[in-house]
Amino acid sequence: MATEVTDFYGRRYRVGESDRELLGHSRNWVLAAACVAMLVAGAGQYGFGLIVGGDYWLLAIWVATQAVAVFPMAWLRERLHVKPMLAMPAGAVLTAAGDLFQGPATAVLGGLGAAVVYGTCFGVVAKWFPERRTYLGLVSGSFAAGAVLFATPLPIIALVVITAAGIVLREPPADWWPAKPDPRKWALDKTVNLSLRHSRPAIRNYTPGQLLRCPTSAVMYVLVACAAAAWLFDVAYTAAFVASSGWGYAFAAVTVCVLTLASGVARWATGWAGEQFGVGRVVRAALALGALGQLLMIVAGQHQSGVLMVFAALLVGTTAGCCYALLPALVEAHFGDQAGLLNFGLVYSAKAVGGIVGIGLATTMVAMYGFAAGFLLAAGLGVLGAVAAAMLRQPGVPRLLVPA
């Protein structure tokens, strides 16, 4: 029997129903289905960069469309109460059309399809795991790991796998919470909720409109745009840079695989670091170390050091994965969790700016000044992002608190 409880902050929770009662099986099946669907949807991001022969503007169009569309697609789905069983097949058709890699039109369709899948999977998993936000890193990491599928028959795989995942993805009742832990203890007890050791919850829940009017959102937007631009530059240009530095295509492919898989694996494991050291600290450190990795890429290419190149790719991929995995927690820590995916979608849309700068406009810079200039720009953007992360302040909280 379901009952409603309220915590210290006034947040409501629906407790008393288990996931097995509501689904007929463990909620872990929902997590697994979401990860598989995201793996397939994310493959197009790398397909446009690799299969279409280096037409980087197509990749920029795909990325910009996907990033911008996450918020409106999620808003429409919530507004119209579209169930995942209906949203996912639509996303599958759009993703399959995009995976034909035939030009700007398919890049837009692929980006829209990925946005539908991304928003649906992210939203459903967040509702089923309200006490385990780190699991969102598994979903995000699967999207990044889609690079391993870019050379497969993606349209067929997208239609079958994403549609099948939609059958498994079902949403819980509003404000659902599992039997354990007690949500009232979770809101206050640092021994139960480890993330409270380094950050307090948002002072209140912000709607998307209120978020846009808050200066903190502008700082966070800059942070995400810088991180995305640096990361997407690496995704687009690493293979060409490695090949132009004297290595063969095989080593270039290995380097790209290390880069992308490191990002995916890091997203799966980053939640622990955020709980132990604080989300803000980990994001700042990741951006700074990522900038160092960009510089190491240049050194490795100039000295033709294969070991250093692989290490640099590992460092860049890992730190980028950390930033993306912790972004949902960063948004919730500043703006609350009530709007959930909608607030995240607004901040995530900064990835579109990063795609245009890091992929599209970088084409001109690389053509004029070489790859080293592009990696220097990526390093500078990483440093700027770290500075922006250091400037983040929770809205409504004074800089100096009265001692207890």
C-alpha positions as CSV (number, residue, x, y, z in Angstrom):
1,M,0.0,0.0,0.0
2,A,1.5,3.4,-1.0
3,T,1.8,6.2,1.4
4,E,3.1,9.7,1.0
5,V,5.8,11.2,3.3
6,T,7.5,14.6,3.3
7,D,11.1,15.3,4.2
8,F,12.7,18.3,6.0
9,Y,12.9,20.3,2.8
10,G,9.2,19.8,1.9
11,R,9.8,17.2,-0.8
12,R,7.2,14.5,-1.2
13,Y,7.9,10.8,-1.6
14,R,5.6,7.9,-2.5
15,V,6.7,4.8,-0.5
16,G,5.3,1.4,0.1
17,E,5.4,-0.1,-3.4
18,S,8.4,-2.2,-4.6
19,D,9.8,-2.1,-8.1
20,R,8.8,-5.8,-8.5
21,E,5.2,-5.0,-7.6
22,L,5.0,-2.2,-10.1
23,L,7.0,-3.8,-12.9
24,G,6.9,-7.5,-12.3
25,H,10.7,-7.6,-12.2
26,S,13.6,-5.7,-10.8
27,R,14.1,-2.1,-11.8
28,N,17.6,-3.2,-12.9
29,W,16.0,-4.4,-16.1
30,V,15.0,-0.8,-16.8
31,L,18.5,0.4,-16.3
32,A,19.9,-2.3,-18.6
33,A,17.4,-1.6,-21.3
34,A,18.2,2.1,-21.1
35,C,22.0,1.5,-21.4
36,V,21.6,-0.7,-24.4
37,A,19.4,1.8,-26.2
38,M,21.8,4.6,-25.4
39,L,24.7,2.5,-26.7
40,V,23.0,2.3,-30.1
41,A,21.8,5.9,-30.2
42,G,25.2,7.2,-29.4
43,A,26.9,5.4,-32.3
44,G,25.7,8.0,-34.8
45,Q,27.7,10.7,-33.1
46,Y,30.9,8.9,-34.0
47,G,29.6,7.5,-37.3
48,F,29.2,11.1,-38.7
49,G,32.7,11.8,-37.7
50,L,34.3,8.6,-39.1
51,I,32.1,7.0,-41.7
52,V,31.4,10.1,-43.8
53,G,35.0,10.7,-44.5
54,G,35.9,13.6,-42.3
55,D,33.0,15.9,-43.2
56,Y,33.1,17.6,-39.8
57,W,30.2,20.0,-40.3
58,L,27.9,17.0,-40.6
59,L,29.0,15.9,-37.2
60,A,28.6,19.4,-35.8
61,I,25.0,19.4,-37.2
62,W,24.2,16.1,-35.5
63,V,25.7,17.1,-32.2
64,A,24.0,20.5,-32.2
65,T,20.6,19.0,-33.1
66,Q,20.9,16.3,-30.4
67,A,21.9,18.7,-27.7
68,V,19.3,21.4,-28.4
69,A,16.5,18.9,-28.9
70,V,16.9,17.1,-25.5
71,F,15.0,19.8,-23.6
72,P,12.0,20.4,-25.9
73,M,11.6,16.6,-26.6
74,A,11.6,15.9,-22.9
75,W,9.2,18.8,-22.2
76,L,6.8,17.6,-24.9
77,R,6.9,14.0,-23.6
78,E,6.1,15.2,-20.1
79,R,3.5,17.7,-21.2
80,L,1.6,15.2,-23.5
81,H,2.2,12.2,-21.1
82,V,3.8,10.2,-23.9
83,K,4.8,6.8,-22.6
84,P,8.3,5.4,-23.3
85,M,6.7,2.6,-25.3
86,L,5.6,5.2,-27.8
87,A,8.5,7.6,-27.6
88,M,11.2,5.0,-28.1
89,P,10.0,3.5,-31.5
90,A,9.8,7.1,-32.8
91,G,13.3,7.7,-31.6
92,A,14.3,4.4,-33.2
93,V,13.0,5.4,-36.7
94,L,14.7,8.8,-36.5
95,T,17.9,7.3,-35.3
96,A,17.9,4.7,-38.1
97,A,17.3,7.4,-40.7
98,G,20.2,9.4,-39.3
99,D,22.4,6.4,-39.4
100,L,22.3,6.3,-43.2
101,F,24.9,9.1,-43.1
102,Q,23.8,10.8,-46.4
103,G,24.0,14.5,-45.6
104,P,22.7,17.3,-43.5
105,A,19.1,16.1,-43.5
106,T,20.0,12.7,-42.0
107,A,22.3,14.5,-39.5
108,V,19.3,16.4,-38.3
109,L,17.1,13.3,-38.1
110,G,19.8,11.3,-36.3
111,G,20.3,14.1,-33.8
112,L,16.5,14.3,-33.2
113,G,16.3,10.5,-32.7
114,A,19.2,10.5,-30.3
115,A,17.6,13.3,-28.3
116,V,14.4,11.4,-28.0
117,V,16.2,8.2,-26.8
118,Y,18.6,10.2,-24.6
119,G,15.8,12.1,-22.9
120,T,13.5,9.1,-22.4
121,C,16.2,6.8,-21.1
122,F,17.6,9.5,-18.8
123,G,14.2,10.5,-17.4
124,V,13.0,7.0,-16.8
125,V,16.2,5.8,-15.0
126,A,16.2,9.0,-12.9
127,K,12.7,8.2,-11.7
128,W,13.4,4.6,-10.9
129,F,16.7,5.3,-9.1
130,P,16.1,8.5,-7.1
131,E,18.5,7.4,-4.4
132,R,21.2,6.3,-6.8
133,R,21.8,9.3,-9.0
134,T,25.3,7.8,-9.9
135,Y,23.4,5.3,-12.1
136,L,22.8,8.1,-14.5
137,G,26.5,7.9,-15.3
138,L,25.9,4.3,-16.5
139,V,23.3,5.7,-19.0
140,S,25.5,8.6,-20.1
141,G,28.5,6.3,-20.4
142,S,26.7,3.9,-22.7
143,F,26.0,6.8,-25.0
144,A,29.7,7.6,-25.2
145,A,30.6,3.9,-25.6
146,G,28.5,3.7,-28.8
147,A,31.7,4.3,-30.7
148,V,32.3,0.6,-30.7
149,L,29.2,0.1,-33.1
150,F,30.0,2.8,-35.7
151,A,31.1,0.3,-38.3
152,T,28.0,-2.1,-38.0
153,P,24.7,-2.0,-39.9
154,L,23.4,0.8,-37.5
155,P,19.9,1.4,-39.1
156,I,18.8,-2.1,-38.6
157,I,20.3,-2.3,-35.1
158,A,18.7,1.0,-34.1
159,L,15.2,0.0,-35.2
160,V,15.3,-3.4,-33.5
161,V,17.2,-2.6,-30.3
162,I,15.7,0.8,-29.4
163,T,12.2,-0.3,-30.1
164,A,12.7,-3.4,-27.9
165,A,14.1,-1.3,-25.1
166,G,11.0,0.9,-25.2
167,I,8.9,-2.2,-24.3
168,V,11.0,-2.6,-21.1
169,L,11.1,1.1,-20.2
170,R,8.1,1.9,-18.0
171,E,7.8,4.9,-15.6
172,P,7.0,4.6,-11.9
173,P,4.3,6.6,-10.2
174,A,5.1,10.2,-9.5
175,D,7.5,10.8,-6.6
176,W,8.1,7.0,-6.2
177,W,10.8,6.0,-3.7
178,P,12.1,2.5,-2.9
179,A,11.6,0.8,0.5
180,K,15.1,1.6,1.6
181,P,16.6,3.9,2.6
182,D,14.1,6.1,4.4
183,P,13.8,9.3,2.3
184,R,13.6,11.5,5.3
185,K,17.0,10.2,6.6
186,W,18.3,10.4,3.0
187,A,17.7,14.1,3.0
188,L,19.6,14.8,6.2
189,D,21.8,11.9,7.3
190,K,25.4,12.1,5.9
191,T,26.0,8.4,6.8
192,V,23.1,7.4,4.6
193,N,23.5,9.9,1.8
194,L,27.3,10.2,1.3
195,S,26.9,13.1,-1.1
196,L,25.8,15.4,1.7
197,R,29.4,15.3,3.2
198,H,30.6,17.7,0.5
199,S,27.5,19.6,-0.7
200,R,24.2,20.6,0.7
201,P,21.0,20.2,-1.3
202,A,19.7,23.1,-3.3
203,I,18.0,25.7,-1.2
204,R,14.8,25.2,-3.2
205,N,13.6,23.7,-6.5
206,Y,13.8,25.9,-9.5
207,T,11.6,25.6,-12.5
208,P,13.2,25.8,-16.0
209,G,12.1,29.5,-16.3
210,Q,13.6,30.4,-13.0
211,L,16.8,28.6,-13.9
212,L,17.2,30.7,-17.0
213,R,16.8,33.9,-15.0
214,C,19.5,32.8,-12.5
215,P,23.1,34.0,-13.0
216,T,24.4,30.7,-11.9
217,S,22.9,29.0,-14.9
218,A,25.0,31.3,-17.2
219,V,28.2,30.2,-15.5
220,M,27.2,26.6,-15.7
221,Y,26.3,27.0,-19.4
222,V,29.8,28.3,-20.0
223,L,31.3,25.4,-18.2
224,V,29.4,22.8,-20.2
225,A,30.1,24.6,-23.5
226,C,33.8,24.7,-22.9
227,A,33.9,21.0,-21.7
228,A,31.9,19.9,-24.7
229,A,33.9,21.9,-27.3
230,A,37.2,20.4,-26.0
231,W,35.8,16.9,-25.9
232,L,34.1,17.0,-29.3
233,F,37.3,18.5,-30.9
234,D,39.1,15.4,-29.7
235,V,36.4,13.0,-31.0
236,A,36.4,14.7,-34.4
237,Y,40.1,15.3,-35.0
238,T,42.2,12.8,-33.0
239,A,42.2,10.1,-35.8
240,A,43.3,12.6,-38.4
241,F,45.9,14.1,-36.1
242,V,47.4,10.7,-35.2
243,A,47.5,9.6,-38.9
244,S,49.1,12.9,-39.9
245,S,51.8,12.5,-37.2
246,G,53.2,9.5,-39.0
247,W,51.3,6.6,-37.5
248,G,49.1,4.3,-39.6
249,Y,45.3,4.1,-39.7
250,A,45.3,1.1,-37.3
251,F,47.0,3.0,-34.5
252,A,44.7,6.0,-35.2
253,A,41.7,3.7,-34.7
254,V,43.2,2.3,-31.5
255,T,43.7,5.8,-30.1
256,V,40.2,6.8,-30.9
257,C,38.8,3.7,-29.3
258,V,40.9,4.4,-26.2
259,L,39.6,7.9,-26.1
260,T,35.9,7.1,-26.4
261,L,35.9,3.9,-24.3
262,A,37.8,5.7,-21.5
263,S,35.0,8.4,-21.6
264,G,32.3,5.7,-21.3
265,V,34.0,3.7,-18.6
266,A,34.8,6.8,-16.6
267,R,31.1,7.8,-16.6
268,W,30.3,4.4,-15.2
269,A,32.7,4.8,-12.3
270,T,32.6,8.6,-11.6
271,G,29.7,8.6,-9.1
272,W,32.0,7.2,-6.4
273,A,34.4,10.1,-6.8
274,G,31.7,12.6,-6.7
275,E,30.4,11.2,-3.4
276,Q,33.8,10.9,-1.8
277,F,35.3,14.3,-2.9
278,G,32.4,16.4,-3.9
279,V,30.9,16.9,-7.3
280,G,32.2,20.4,-7.8
281,R,35.8,19.5,-6.9
282,V,35.8,16.5,-9.2
283,V,34.5,18.5,-12.1
284,R,37.1,21.2,-11.6
285,A,39.9,18.7,-11.4
286,A,38.7,16.8,-14.4
287,L,38.6,20.0,-16.6
288,A,42.1,20.9,-15.5
289,L,43.5,17.5,-16.1
290,G,41.7,17.3,-19.4
291,A,43.5,20.5,-20.5
292,L,46.8,18.8,-19.5
293,G,45.9,15.9,-21.7
294,Q,45.3,18.1,-24.7
295,L,48.9,19.5,-24.3
296,L,50.2,15.9,-24.0
297,M,48.6,15.1,-27.3
298,I,50.7,17.8,-29.0
299,V,53.9,16.6,-27.4
300,A,53.2,13.0,-28.3
301,G,52.5,13.9,-31.9
302,Q,55.7,16.0,-32.2
303,H,57.9,13.3,-30.7
304,Q,56.0,10.4,-32.2
305,S,55.6,8.7,-28.8
306,G,52.9,6.0,-29.1
307,V,52.9,5.3,-25.4
308,L,52.4,9.0,-24.5
309,M,49.7,9.4,-27.2
310,V,47.7,6.5,-25.8
311,F,48.1,7.9,-22.2
312,A,47.0,11.3,-23.4
313,A,43.9,9.8,-25.1
314,L,43.2,7.9,-21.9
315,L,43.5,11.0,-19.8
316,V,41.4,13.2,-22.0
317,G,38.7,10.6,-22.4
318,T,38.5,9.8,-18.7
319,T,38.3,13.5,-17.6
320,A,35.6,14.3,-20.2
321,G,33.6,11.3,-19.0
322,C,33.8,12.6,-15.5
323,C,32.4,16.0,-16.5
324,Y,29.4,14.5,-18.4
325,A,28.6,11.9,-15.7
326,L,28.5,14.5,-12.9
327,L,26.5,17.1,-14.8
328,P,23.1,15.9,-13.6
329,A,24.3,15.9,-10.0
330,L,25.8,19.4,-10.5
331,V,22.5,20.7,-11.9
332,E,20.5,19.2,-9.0
333,A,22.8,20.5,-6.4
334,H,22.2,24.1,-7.6
335,F,18.6,24.0,-8.9
336,G,16.9,21.1,-7.1
337,D,15.6,17.8,-8.4
338,Q,11.9,18.5,-8.9
339,A,12.2,19.6,-12.6
340,G,14.7,16.8,-13.1
341,L,15.4,16.2,-16.8
342,L,14.0,19.5,-17.9
343,N,16.6,21.6,-16.0
344,F,19.3,19.2,-17.0
345,G,18.2,19.5,-20.7
346,L,18.5,23.3,-20.6
347,V,22.1,23.1,-19.3
348,Y,23.0,20.2,-21.6
349,S,22.0,22.3,-24.6
350,A,25.3,24.1,-24.2
351,K,26.8,21.1,-25.9
352,A,25.4,22.5,-29.1
353,V,27.6,25.6,-28.7
354,G,30.5,23.2,-28.0
355,G,29.8,21.2,-31.1
356,I,29.8,24.2,-33.4
357,V,33.0,25.6,-31.8
358,G,34.9,22.4,-31.2
359,I,34.0,20.7,-34.5
360,G,32.7,23.2,-37.1
361,L,34.7,26.3,-36.4
362,A,37.8,24.3,-35.5
363,T,37.9,23.1,-39.1
364,T,39.1,26.5,-40.2
365,M,41.6,26.8,-37.4
366,V,43.1,23.4,-38.2
367,A,43.3,24.2,-41.9
368,M,45.1,27.5,-41.3
369,Y,47.3,26.7,-38.3
370,G,47.5,22.9,-38.0
371,F,46.3,20.4,-35.4
372,A,48.5,21.8,-32.6
373,A,46.5,25.1,-32.7
374,G,43.3,23.1,-32.3
375,F,44.6,21.2,-29.3
376,L,45.9,24.4,-27.7
377,L,42.4,25.9,-28.1
378,A,40.9,22.8,-26.5
379,A,43.3,23.1,-23.6
380,G,42.4,26.7,-23.2
381,L,38.7,25.9,-23.1
382,G,39.4,23.3,-20.5
383,V,41.0,25.8,-18.3
384,L,38.2,28.3,-18.8
385,G,35.7,25.6,-17.9
386,A,37.6,24.9,-14.7
387,V,37.5,28.6,-13.8
388,A,33.8,28.7,-14.5
389,A,33.3,25.6,-12.2
390,A,35.2,27.4,-9.4
391,M,32.8,30.3,-9.8
392,L,29.6,28.2,-9.2
393,R,27.6,29.2,-6.2
394,Q,24.3,27.7,-5.1
395,P,21.5,30.3,-5.8
396,G,20.1,31.8,-2.6
397,V,23.0,30.7,-0.3
398,P,25.1,33.5,1.1
399,R,28.9,33.3,0.5
400,L,29.6,33.5,4.3
401,L,27.4,31.3,6.5
402,V,26.9,32.0,10.2
403,P,28.7,29.3,12.3
404,A,26.4,26.8,14.0
